[in-house]
Amino acid sequence: HDSQWLHEMTYWRQELLDRLARAWPESGVEIIEAYVGPLPPMSERRPGAPPPPPEIDREPVLDPDVPDETVAALNEIRDERLREALAKARMMLGRPR
């Protein structure tokens, strides 16, 4: 075991706490403890990803068939990127979620 590392860490402790407090005052970290020993397996050091939220079947917000007046209004938009973004949004609102 590397007790020299632990010895140096005790000297760095206050500097680390001060720097952390300046960078992230809301953290509330007041103490840093160090010890020499084997590291636990990686699976125990970090929790796994949370499960995905359950899917919810929802009715479409709009009718899937786009009315002619909506198509005409979209075609009047000169900015191609804006027109495409609005067309995609309209299509998404007509799909079940």
C-alpha positions as CSV (number, residue, x, y, z in Angstrom):
1,H,0.0,0.0,0.0
2,D,1.2,3.5,-0.8
3,S,1.2,5.4,2.5
4,Q,3.1,8.2,0.9
5,W,0.0,8.9,-1.2
6,L,-2.1,9.1,1.9
7,H,0.4,11.4,3.6
8,E,0.4,13.8,0.6
9,M,-3.4,13.7,0.5
10,T,-3.6,14.9,4.0
11,Y,-1.7,18.0,3.0
12,W,-3.8,18.6,-0.1
13,R,-7.1,18.1,1.7
14,Q,-7.6,21.7,2.8
15,E,-6.6,23.1,-0.5
16,L,-9.0,20.8,-2.3
17,L,-11.8,21.8,0.1
18,D,-11.1,25.5,-0.4
19,R,-11.0,25.1,-4.2
20,L,-14.2,23.1,-4.2
21,A,-16.0,25.7,-2.0
22,R,-15.0,28.5,-4.4
23,A,-16.0,26.5,-7.5
24,W,-19.2,25.0,-6.1
25,P,-20.3,26.7,-2.8
26,E,-23.6,24.9,-2.8
27,S,-22.0,21.5,-2.6
28,G,-21.8,21.5,1.1
29,V,-18.7,19.3,1.1
30,E,-16.9,19.9,4.4
31,I,-14.6,16.9,4.7
32,I,-12.5,14.7,2.4
33,E,-11.4,11.4,3.8
34,A,-8.7,9.3,2.3
35,Y,-7.5,5.9,3.1
36,V,-5.1,3.3,1.7
37,G,-6.6,0.1,0.5
38,P,-7.8,-1.8,-2.5
39,L,-10.4,-0.3,-4.7
40,P,-13.8,-1.9,-4.9
41,P,-14.9,-3.3,-8.3
42,M,-16.1,-0.7,-10.8
43,S,-19.6,-2.1,-10.6
44,E,-19.7,-1.1,-6.9
45,R,-18.3,2.3,-7.4
46,R,-20.9,3.7,-9.7
47,P,-24.6,2.9,-9.7
48,G,-26.1,1.6,-12.9
49,A,-28.2,3.6,-15.2
50,P,-31.8,4.1,-14.0
51,P,-34.4,2.1,-15.9
52,P,-36.2,4.0,-18.7
53,P,-39.5,5.5,-17.8
54,P,-42.6,3.4,-18.7
55,E,-44.1,4.2,-22.1
56,I,-47.4,6.0,-22.0
57,D,-49.9,5.5,-24.8
58,R,-51.4,8.8,-25.7
59,E,-53.7,9.9,-28.4
60,P,-52.3,12.2,-31.1
61,V,-52.8,15.9,-30.3
62,L,-53.8,16.6,-33.9
63,D,-55.5,14.6,-36.6
64,P,-52.9,12.5,-38.5
65,D,-54.3,13.9,-41.8
66,V,-52.8,17.3,-42.3
67,P,-55.5,19.8,-43.6
68,D,-54.9,21.5,-46.9
69,E,-54.8,25.0,-45.2
70,T,-52.0,23.8,-42.9
71,V,-50.0,22.6,-45.9
72,A,-50.6,25.9,-47.7
73,A,-49.5,27.9,-44.7
74,L,-46.3,25.9,-44.4
75,N,-45.6,26.4,-48.1
76,E,-45.9,30.2,-47.5
77,I,-42.9,30.2,-45.1
78,R,-39.8,31.4,-46.9
79,D,-37.2,30.2,-44.4
80,E,-36.6,26.6,-45.4
81,R,-35.2,25.5,-42.0
82,L,-38.1,27.0,-40.2
83,R,-40.6,25.5,-42.6
84,E,-39.0,22.0,-42.2
85,A,-39.0,22.4,-38.4
86,L,-42.7,23.3,-38.3
87,A,-43.6,20.6,-40.7
88,K,-41.8,18.0,-38.6
89,A,-43.5,19.4,-35.5
90,R,-46.9,19.1,-37.1
91,M,-46.3,15.5,-38.2
92,M,-45.2,14.6,-34.7
93,L,-48.3,16.1,-33.2
94,G,-50.4,13.9,-35.5
95,R,-48.7,10.6,-34.3
96,P,-49.7,8.6,-31.3
97,R,-47.1,8.9,-28.5
